[in-house]
């Protein structure tokens, strides 16, 4: 039995649908124009399907946070969506006032509108339960005008906010196609993967990486963990390699006594399945130089070395499932993007189901022209992190609760 409803479970013809999406885009600081509209393109299939099924679509979304420079209206987002959709998505400069109410009531079948940034509402960012959020003005105003609620905003699913968890308390609700794809792809990696399964971790939050590694190895989800970047450096330090003061300073905040003991325990119990670099790339007078980890001078480690790449890619070519989050080095400089590029390329050449996530990893994959070659590219940051750590996603839990009701 499915845990939540999908678009296949309802008849949307001539029905009003409140559709929550995440189109929070990078903006140009001077013009506030959208610099990357990928998140808007990702929601087009859901909007198109609802329109084609005769739905009256009311889009709820946000951009930035109150007080931040990128906290803006959504008129430009509506224009971009109009372009990709091939039909007008009218922007309504209101969320819960008379203008918004009139626009919702005036919708005809097969039309879509986008309301004002929901974070204009002071209570939107408050952390409350489904029941509490269901009493907020946003829900009490819009829910009576609608027949269904659809959540396609996986990237914000880790937040318990009004527009994400309030509506499933009072309306029949479903996941959109993007949310459905994200949950299916992540489940195929973290809940029922094909083995051998390899995780490549390079994130800066070493404590979170440890929790993920422990969970993946204890549950038998992952067969091998490849640690690169700051995660790899932290394990090398804990394994007794002298990385030098500059590298340790970068890790100081993460390497609390509790975290270090946790890492040592993991290495004692499962160290043979945790793979770390055997050489690294450093800057030697403006030139890249690869050194064995036992021969490091005092200077920043900027990448994994060629021997490490060879070691890791052999593991990747035999894998059936591969997940990568976090780069292997300083991706801003081409000579130190080498390790990240080689690992990503090896993933695309493998026969495995491949998934990448995290802003830096996805960004460099796009820059290298590789993003289209993976089985799945996650749009999420915080939601992805929450999912892989095995924590509940409030927005998904809300949809599950609605399904059970």
C-alpha positions as CSV (number, residue, x, y, z in Angstrom):
1,X,0.0,0.0,0.0
2,X,1.3,3.5,-0.9
3,X,2.1,5.7,2.0
4,X,0.7,8.8,0.3
5,X,-1.5,9.8,-2.6
6,X,-0.2,10.7,-6.0
7,X,-1.7,12.5,-9.0
8,X,-3.1,9.2,-10.1
9,X,-5.4,9.0,-7.2
10,X,-7.7,12.0,-7.9
11,X,-9.9,13.4,-10.6
12,X,-8.8,17.0,-11.0
13,X,-11.2,18.0,-13.8
14,X,-12.9,21.3,-13.0
15,X,-11.4,21.1,-9.5
16,X,-9.3,23.8,-7.7
17,X,-5.8,22.6,-6.7
18,X,-3.5,24.4,-4.3
19,X,0.0,23.4,-5.5
20,X,3.0,24.1,-3.3
21,X,6.3,24.2,-5.2
22,X,9.9,25.1,-4.5
23,X,11.1,27.6,-7.1
24,X,13.5,29.4,-4.8
25,X,16.1,30.4,-7.4
26,X,19.6,32.0,-7.4
27,X,19.2,35.7,-8.3
28,X,21.4,38.4,-9.7
29,X,22.1,40.7,-6.7
30,X,21.8,43.9,-8.8
31,X,18.9,43.1,-11.1
32,X,17.1,40.4,-9.1
33,X,16.8,38.5,-12.3
34,X,16.8,34.7,-12.1
35,X,20.3,33.3,-12.8
36,X,19.3,29.6,-12.7
37,X,15.7,28.6,-13.4
38,X,16.3,24.8,-13.0
39,X,13.8,24.5,-10.1
40,X,11.1,26.1,-12.2
41,X,11.7,23.7,-15.1
42,X,11.5,20.8,-12.7
43,X,7.9,21.6,-11.7
44,X,6.6,22.0,-15.3
45,X,5.5,18.3,-15.6
46,X,3.3,18.6,-12.5
47,X,1.7,21.9,-13.5
48,X,1.2,20.6,-17.1
49,X,-0.5,17.4,-15.9
50,X,-2.9,19.2,-13.6
51,X,-3.8,21.7,-16.3
52,X,-4.2,19.0,-18.9
53,X,-6.5,17.1,-16.5
54,X,-8.7,20.2,-16.4
55,X,-7.6,21.5,-13.0
56,X,-7.6,25.0,-11.8
57,X,-4.1,25.5,-10.4
58,X,-3.2,27.9,-7.6
59,X,0.6,27.9,-7.2
60,X,2.1,28.7,-3.7
61,X,5.8,29.3,-3.5
62,X,8.5,31.4,-1.8
63,X,11.7,33.2,-2.7
64,X,14.3,34.0,-0.1
65,X,13.6,34.9,3.5
66,X,12.3,38.1,5.1
67,X,15.3,40.5,5.7
68,X,17.5,38.8,3.0
69,X,18.4,40.6,-0.2
70,X,16.8,37.8,-2.4
71,X,13.4,38.0,-0.6
72,X,11.4,39.2,-3.6
73,X,8.0,38.9,-5.3
74,X,7.4,36.0,-7.7
75,X,6.3,37.9,-10.8
76,X,9.6,37.0,-12.7
77,X,9.1,33.4,-11.6
78,X,5.6,33.4,-13.1
79,X,6.9,34.8,-16.4
80,X,9.6,32.0,-16.6
81,X,7.1,29.3,-15.8
82,X,4.8,30.8,-18.5
83,X,7.6,30.4,-21.0
84,X,8.3,26.8,-20.2
85,X,4.6,25.9,-19.8
86,X,3.6,27.4,-23.1
87,X,0.6,29.2,-21.6
88,X,0.1,32.1,-19.2
89,X,0.6,31.7,-15.5
90,X,-0.9,34.9,-14.2
91,X,0.9,36.5,-11.2
92,X,-1.3,37.7,-8.4
93,X,0.2,40.2,-6.0
94,X,-1.6,38.9,-3.0
95,X,-1.8,35.7,-0.8
96,X,-4.8,35.8,1.5
97,X,-6.5,39.1,0.7
98,X,-9.5,40.0,-1.5
99,X,-7.4,40.1,-4.7
100,X,-6.1,36.5,-4.1
101,X,-9.6,35.2,-3.2
102,X,-11.1,36.8,-6.4
103,X,-8.3,35.3,-8.6
104,X,-8.8,31.8,-7.2
105,X,-12.6,32.0,-7.6
106,X,-12.2,33.3,-11.1
107,X,-10.1,30.5,-12.4
108,X,-11.4,28.4,-15.3
109,X,-10.5,24.7,-16.0
110,X,-7.0,24.4,-17.4
111,X,-5.8,27.8,-16.0
112,X,-3.0,28.5,-13.5
113,X,-2.1,31.5,-11.3
114,X,0.8,32.1,-9.0
115,X,0.2,33.9,-5.7
116,X,2.6,36.2,-3.9
117,X,5.6,34.9,-1.9
118,X,4.0,32.9,1.0
119,X,6.9,34.1,3.2
120,X,5.2,37.5,3.2
121,X,3.0,35.9,5.9
122,X,4.7,36.2,9.3
123,X,3.5,32.8,10.5
124,X,4.7,30.9,7.4
125,X,8.2,30.3,8.9
126,X,6.9,29.3,12.4
127,X,7.5,25.7,13.4
128,X,4.2,24.3,14.4
129,X,2.3,21.0,14.1
130,X,-0.1,20.2,11.3
131,X,-3.1,20.9,13.6
132,X,-1.7,24.3,14.6
133,X,-0.8,25.3,11.1
134,X,-4.3,24.3,9.9
135,X,-5.7,27.1,11.9
136,X,-3.5,29.8,10.3
137,X,-5.1,32.4,8.0
138,X,-3.4,30.9,4.9
139,X,-5.2,27.6,5.4
140,X,-8.5,28.9,6.7
141,X,-8.7,31.4,3.8
142,X,-7.6,29.2,0.8
143,X,-8.6,25.7,1.8
144,X,-12.4,26.4,1.6
145,X,-11.8,27.6,-2.0
146,X,-10.0,24.4,-3.0
147,X,-10.7,20.7,-3.6
148,X,-7.2,19.3,-3.4
149,X,-3.7,20.1,-2.1
150,X,-0.6,18.9,-4.0
151,X,2.9,19.2,-2.6
152,X,5.7,19.2,-5.2
153,X,8.3,21.0,-3.0
154,X,10.6,18.3,-1.9
155,X,13.5,20.7,-1.4
156,X,11.5,22.2,1.5
157,X,10.0,19.0,2.8
158,X,12.3,19.0,5.9
159,X,10.5,22.2,7.2
160,X,7.3,22.1,9.3
161,X,5.8,25.3,7.8
162,X,2.2,26.4,7.2
163,X,2.1,26.0,3.4
164,X,3.8,22.6,3.7
165,X,2.0,20.9,6.5
166,X,-1.2,22.9,7.2
167,X,-3.3,22.0,4.2
168,X,-3.1,18.1,4.4
169,X,-4.9,18.4,7.7
170,X,-8.0,19.7,6.0
171,X,-7.8,18.8,2.2
172,X,-7.3,15.6,0.3
173,X,-3.6,15.8,-0.6
174,X,-1.0,14.2,-2.9
175,X,2.6,14.4,-3.9
176,X,3.4,16.1,-7.2
177,X,5.5,14.3,-9.9
178,X,8.8,15.9,-8.8
179,X,8.3,15.0,-5.1
180,X,7.3,11.5,-6.2
181,X,10.5,11.1,-8.3
182,X,12.7,12.4,-5.5
183,X,11.2,10.0,-2.9
184,X,11.4,7.1,-5.3
185,X,15.0,7.8,-6.3
186,X,16.1,8.3,-2.7
187,X,14.3,5.2,-1.6
188,X,16.0,3.1,-4.3
189,X,19.4,4.2,-2.9
190,X,18.8,4.4,0.9
191,X,16.1,1.8,1.5
192,X,16.3,-0.9,-1.2
193,X,19.5,-0.5,-3.2
194,X,21.0,-3.0,-5.6
195,X,24.4,-4.2,-4.3
196,X,27.3,-3.5,-4.2
197,X,26.3,0.0,-3.1
198,X,28.9,2.8,-2.8
199,X,28.5,6.1,-1.0
200,X,30.9,9.0,-1.8
201,X,30.9,11.6,0.9
202,X,32.8,14.9,0.9
203,X,30.6,17.1,2.9
204,X,31.9,19.7,5.4
205,X,29.7,18.6,8.2
206,X,31.7,15.7,9.5
207,X,29.4,14.9,12.4
208,X,26.5,14.4,9.9
209,X,28.7,12.3,7.7
210,X,29.5,10.0,10.6
211,X,25.8,9.5,11.4
212,X,25.1,8.7,7.7
213,X,28.1,6.3,7.5
214,X,27.1,4.5,10.7
215,X,23.4,4.2,9.6
216,X,24.3,3.0,6.1
217,X,26.8,0.3,7.3
218,X,24.7,-0.9,10.3
219,X,21.6,-1.3,8.0
220,X,23.6,-2.9,5.3
221,X,22.5,-0.1,2.9
222,X,26.1,0.6,1.8
223,X,28.9,-1.9,1.1
224,X,31.6,0.8,0.8
225,X,32.0,4.4,1.9
226,X,34.5,6.5,0.0
227,X,35.5,9.6,2.0
228,X,36.9,12.6,0.2
229,X,37.2,16.3,0.7
230,X,36.9,17.4,4.3
231,X,35.3,14.1,5.3
232,X,38.3,12.3,4.0
233,X,40.7,14.7,5.7
234,X,39.0,14.2,9.0
235,X,39.3,10.4,8.8
236,X,43.0,10.7,7.8
237,X,43.6,12.8,10.8
238,X,41.8,10.4,13.1
239,X,43.7,7.5,11.5
240,X,46.9,9.2,12.7
241,X,48.2,11.0,9.6
242,X,49.8,14.4,10.1
243,X,47.9,16.8,7.9
244,X,49.5,20.0,9.2
245,X,48.0,22.9,11.1
246,X,46.2,24.5,8.2
247,X,44.1,21.5,7.5
248,X,43.3,20.8,11.1
249,X,42.2,24.4,11.6
250,X,39.5,23.8,8.9
251,X,38.3,20.8,10.8
252,X,38.5,22.2,14.4
253,X,34.8,23.0,14.8
254,X,33.7,19.6,13.6
255,X,36.3,17.5,15.5
256,X,34.8,17.7,19.0
257,X,35.9,15.0,21.4
258,X,32.5,13.3,21.0
259,X,32.8,13.3,17.2
260,X,36.4,12.0,17.3
261,X,35.5,9.1,19.6
262,X,32.5,8.3,17.4
263,X,34.8,8.2,14.4
264,X,37.4,6.0,16.2
265,X,34.6,3.6,17.2
266,X,33.4,3.4,13.6
267,X,36.9,2.7,12.3
268,X,37.5,0.0,14.9
269,X,34.3,-1.8,14.0
270,X,33.9,-1.1,10.3
271,X,37.1,0.6,9.2
272,X,37.7,-1.9,6.4
273,X,34.6,-0.6,4.6
274,X,35.5,3.1,5.0
275,X,37.9,4.1,2.2
276,X,40.1,7.1,2.5
277,X,42.6,8.8,0.1
278,X,46.1,7.3,-0.3
279,X,47.4,10.5,-1.8
280,X,46.3,14.1,-2.1
281,X,46.7,17.1,-4.3
282,X,48.5,20.2,-2.9
283,X,49.7,23.5,-4.3
284,X,53.4,23.6,-4.7
285,X,54.5,27.0,-5.8
286,X,51.5,27.5,-8.0
287,X,51.6,24.0,-9.5
288,X,49.6,21.0,-8.5
289,X,51.6,18.3,-6.9
290,X,50.4,14.9,-5.6
291,X,51.8,13.5,-2.4
292,X,51.2,10.3,-0.5
293,X,49.3,11.0,2.7
294,X,52.3,10.0,4.8
295,X,54.5,12.6,3.2
296,X,52.4,15.8,3.6
297,X,54.1,19.1,4.2
298,X,52.2,21.8,6.2
299,X,49.9,23.2,3.7
300,X,46.2,22.9,2.6
301,X,45.0,19.6,1.0
302,X,43.1,20.8,-2.1
303,X,42.1,17.5,-3.7
304,X,42.5,13.7,-3.7
305,X,45.4,12.4,-5.7
306,X,45.6,10.3,-8.9
307,X,46.4,7.1,-7.0
308,X,43.3,7.7,-4.9
309,X,41.2,8.2,-8.0
310,X,42.5,4.9,-9.5
311,X,41.7,3.1,-6.2
312,X,38.2,4.6,-5.9
313,X,37.1,4.2,-9.6
314,X,37.9,0.5,-9.5
315,X,35.3,0.2,-6.6
316,X,32.8,2.3,-8.6
317,X,33.0,0.3,-11.8
318,X,31.9,-2.8,-9.9
319,X,29.0,-1.0,-8.1
320,X,25.3,-1.4,-8.8
321,X,24.2,1.7,-6.8
322,X,26.3,4.9,-6.3
323,X,25.5,8.0,-4.3
324,X,27.7,11.1,-4.2
325,X,27.3,14.2,-2.0
326,X,30.1,16.7,-1.6
327,X,33.1,17.4,-3.8
328,X,36.5,15.8,-3.5
329,X,38.5,19.1,-3.6
330,X,38.6,22.8,-4.4
331,X,36.3,22.7,-7.4
332,X,36.7,26.4,-8.1
333,X,40.2,25.7,-9.4
334,X,40.4,23.4,-12.4
335,X,43.6,21.7,-11.4
336,X,42.0,20.8,-8.0
337,X,38.6,19.8,-9.5
338,X,40.4,16.8,-11.0
339,X,39.3,14.3,-8.3
340,X,35.7,15.4,-8.3
341,X,35.6,15.3,-12.1
342,X,37.1,11.8,-12.3
343,X,34.7,10.4,-9.7
344,X,31.7,11.9,-11.4
345,X,32.8,10.7,-14.8
346,X,33.4,7.2,-13.4
347,X,29.9,7.2,-12.1
348,X,28.5,8.1,-15.5
349,X,30.5,5.3,-17.1
350,X,29.4,2.6,-14.6
351,X,26.4,0.3,-15.0
352,X,25.1,1.4,-11.6
353,X,22.0,3.4,-10.6
354,X,23.7,6.8,-9.9
355,X,22.4,9.6,-7.8
356,X,24.1,12.9,-6.9
357,X,22.9,15.6,-4.5
358,X,23.9,18.7,-2.6
359,X,24.4,22.1,-4.2
360,X,28.1,22.0,-4.8
361,X,28.1,18.5,-6.3
362,X,25.2,19.2,-8.6
363,X,26.7,22.6,-9.5
364,X,30.0,21.1,-10.6
365,X,28.3,18.3,-12.5
366,X,26.4,20.9,-14.5
367,X,29.5,22.9,-15.1
368,X,31.3,19.8,-16.4
369,X,28.3,18.9,-18.7
370,X,27.7,15.7,-16.8
371,X,24.4,16.4,-15.0
372,X,22.3,14.7,-17.7
373,X,24.3,11.5,-17.5
374,X,23.2,10.4,-14.0
375,X,20.2,8.2,-13.2
376,X,18.9,11.0,-10.9
377,X,20.0,14.4,-9.7
378,X,18.3,15.6,-6.5
379,X,17.1,19.2,-6.4
380,X,17.3,19.2,-2.6
381,X,19.8,20.3,0.0
382,X,18.5,20.2,3.6
383,X,15.7,17.8,2.7
384,X,18.1,15.4,1.1
385,X,20.4,15.6,4.2
386,X,17.4,14.9,6.5
387,X,16.3,11.9,4.4
388,X,19.7,10.2,4.2
389,X,20.1,10.6,8.0
390,X,16.8,8.7,8.5
391,X,15.0,11.6,10.0
392,X,11.3,12.2,9.2
393,X,10.4,14.9,6.7
394,X,7.5,16.9,8.1
395,X,5.9,17.7,4.7
396,X,6.0,14.0,3.7
397,X,4.7,12.9,7.1
398,X,1.8,15.3,6.7
399,X,0.9,13.7,3.3
400,X,1.2,10.3,4.9
401,X,-1.2,11.4,7.7
402,X,-3.7,12.6,5.1
403,X,-3.5,9.3,3.3
404,X,-4.3,7.4,6.5
405,X,-7.3,9.7,7.4
